[in-house]
Amino acid sequence: MPVPGPAGEGERDSMSRDAEFLKELQKKFEQKLREHEIAVIEHWKERLDRIYAMRPEGIAPLQLEIRRLSETMANRVKTLKKG
């Protein structure tokens, strides 16, 4: 027959497991967040690289492409804020 431990020992084990679970959950969340941030940055870098590769003649076409990119980004932010 097992000998019962001091009062509260079971609670400490439970709290320890909860703390480990929360630590692991936070680690997974941070990894997912990092992966998502990398994907977002890669996407927008690709868009900028395409503008750079266009080699527009003069400043006006370049400004137009930058404005389009900016509008696309603004629309995306607005969409995300709507939820």
C-alpha positions in Angstrom: 0.0 0.0 0.0 1.5 3.4 -1.0 2.4 5.8 1.8 0.7 9.2 1.3 3.1 12.1 0.9 2.8 15.4 2.6 -0.3 17.4 1.9 -0.1 19.4 -1.3 2.4 17.2 -3.0 -0.1 16.1 -5.7 -0.9 19.8 -6.3 2.8 20.5 -6.9 3.1 17.7 -9.4 0.0 19.0 -11.2 1.4 22.5 -11.2 4.7 21.3 -12.5 3.0 19.4 -15.3 0.9 22.5 -16.1 4.0 24.6 -16.2 5.7 22.2 -18.5 2.7 22.0 -20.8 2.5 25.8 -20.9 6.2 26.1 -21.6 5.9 23.6 -24.5 2.8 25.3 -25.8 4.5 28.7 -25.8 7.5 27.2 -27.6 5.3 25.8 -30.3 3.4 29.1 -30.6 6.7 31.1 -30.9 7.9 28.6 -33.6 4.7 29.0 -35.6 4.8 32.8 -35.3 8.5 32.8 -36.5 7.6 30.6 -39.4 4.7 32.8 -40.4 6.8 36.0 -40.1 9.5 34.4 -42.3 6.8 33.6 -44.9 5.4 37.1 -44.9 8.7 38.7 -45.2 9.7 36.3 -48.1 6.4 37.2 -49.9 6.9 40.9 -49.7 10.6 40.6 -50.6 9.6 38.7 -53.7 7.2 41.5 -54.7 9.9 44.1 -54.2 12.5 42.0 -56.1 10.0 41.8 -59.1 9.7 45.6 -59.1 13.5 45.9 -58.9 13.9 43.4 -61.8 11.6 45.4 -64.0 14.2 48.2 -64.6 11.5 50.8 -65.3 12.5 53.6 -67.6 12.3 56.8 -65.5 11.0 57.5 -62.1 7.3 57.7 -62.9 6.9 53.9 -63.7 8.8 53.1 -60.6 6.7 55.3 -58.5 3.6 53.7 -60.0 4.8 50.2 -59.1 5.7 51.3 -55.6 2.3 52.9 -55.1 0.6 49.6 -56.3 2.6 47.6 -53.9 1.8 50.0 -51.1 -1.9 49.8 -51.9 -1.8 46.1 -52.0 -0.2 46.1 -48.5 -2.7 48.6 -47.2 -5.6 46.4 -48.5 -4.1 43.4 -46.9 -3.8 45.1 -43.5 -7.4 46.4 -43.8 -8.6 42.8 -44.5 -6.7 41.4 -41.6 -8.0 44.0 -39.2 -11.6 43.1 -40.2 -10.8 39.7 -38.9 
